[in-house]
Amino acid sequence: MPKRKAQDQLKGLNGTTDIAPVDGPHSQQNAWSTPGPAAFDFRSDVVTTPTPSMLAAIQNCTLLDDVFMEDPTTISLESHMASLTSHEAALFVLSGTMGNQLALRSHLTQPPHSILCDYRAHILVWEAGGAASLSQALVNGVVPKNGVYLTLEDIEKNVVLGDEIHGCPTRVISLENTLGGTIMPLSEVRRISAFAKEHSIKLHLDGARIWEAVVAGAGSLPDYTKEFDSVSLCFSKGLGAPVGSILVGSKEFIKQARWVRKSIGGGLRQPGVVTAAARVAVDETFGTGPNGEGGMLKKSHITAKKIAKMWTEMGGNLDQPTETNMVWFNLEDLNLTEDEFAVIGKKHGLRFLGGRLVVHYQISDEAVERLEGLMKEVIGRKHANENGSANKKRKVGEKAYGT
Ligand SMILES: *Cc1c(COP(=O)(O)O)cnc(C)c1O
């Protein structure tokens, strides 16, 4: 039974015992002891589900109030994250979007002000316009000249400095790493960071998936994070926690972000039940050291590279290089729409969202075997269609990437 196989795999990884589902109205959804459908779900790493050791941590968490800043489980997560990232302070937030938006709101003061970022950045494209509504900011999305990541030259060309009356000055540069699974090299971050300091521009990192860049060997967590005034990091994607992200920065900045968090209803009463799970996600999935030592992400990078290699060797093309846990199948060259690909996936018991495959740590070996069969089928289709014209049909605004 494939499902059993996936369960065993995860159980082995967690090194903990199964917790049997309790009989009752919710027993169908009680999947603490198994990755469940996540084992076959390539749509995003948000599908990873919490583990038995997270449940055990939740059972042992403190249940005190965090608006009063009295909850030891939450305070301990925040101070651990501050020290792991070489920052003074940290704030637990409900989502990556909340972390980014609080950071921008806290760095910015009074318009006219603008934020410079990659044109594909989550803060620009996938956060419901929060930078406009919450911070009244103009967001300047820049197309990187090298097609993969912003360089200092891209920034210099697009930054708005000075107080010329027609301009909307750049007050924050927001970088994203990884972006679509690709890495911004540490050397480039350092160049941009020096530039930002020189011009008194705040530098924010949307590090929802910075863990992946670190595990790929691009630099340690503090090597990256200390270059920024603020960083938001996600617990609920690749690390498998049920809820949450963390925002790190100076004491003064975090105090301001905590205040803004309260104003949008993000002050939490007994968050120990989620911060306990987040701590396990960091320790067990990312690992205990600054390079993800002892963690579980490395294996998914190896699997992603293996999938990319199989795909290209069979004649498929990739839209982006495979540097971490994402593989970007080019579907257009195969005359395949995203919907058609999802339907073929379903037939093989796999789930897709567009041509981007996210190889999270709960993906099973069985899923990769099924994927190989699927690749043969869709690439075989290409040869059958070789004389057909490429299908460019795509609905504007519906390309999957955000989650
Ligand atoms: C997922 C993601 C976020 C925010 O995610 P939430 O769904 O709000 O938790 C922010 N930045 C990037 C790069 C992301 O991939």
The ligand as a MOL file (V3000), in Angstrom:
LIG
                    3D

  0  0  0     0  0            999 V3000
M  V30 BEGIN CTAB
M  V30 COUNTS 15 15 0 0 0
M  V30 BEGIN ATOM
M  V30 1 C 4.4330 31.8530 1.0440 0
M  V30 2 C 5.2480 33.0470 1.0050 0
M  V30 3 C 4.9790 34.1420 1.8280 0
M  V30 4 C 3.8120 34.2730 2.7650 0
M  V30 5 O 3.0860 33.2140 3.0030 0
M  V30 6 P 1.7580 33.1240 3.8680 0
M  V30 7 O 0.9180 32.2580 3.0190 0
M  V30 8 O 1.2120 34.4800 4.0780 0
M  V30 9 O 2.2010 32.4920 5.1280 0
M  V30 10 C 5.8230 35.2160 1.7500 0
M  V30 11 N 6.8610 35.2230 0.9190 0
M  V30 12 C 7.1380 34.1910 0.1110 0
M  V30 13 C 8.3380 34.2580 -0.7680 0
M  V30 14 C 6.3480 33.0760 0.1230 0
M  V30 15 O 6.6430 32.0700 -0.6960 0
M  V30 END ATOM
M  V30 BEGIN BOND
M  V30 1 1 1 2
M  V30 2 1 2 3
M  V30 3 2 2 14
M  V30 4 1 3 4
M  V30 5 2 3 10
M  V30 6 1 4 5
M  V30 7 1 5 6
M  V30 8 2 6 7
M  V30 9 1 6 8
M  V30 10 1 6 9
M  V30 11 1 10 11
M  V30 12 2 11 12
M  V30 13 1 12 13
M  V30 14 1 12 14
M  V30 15 1 14 15
M  V30 END BOND
M  V30 END CTAB
M  END
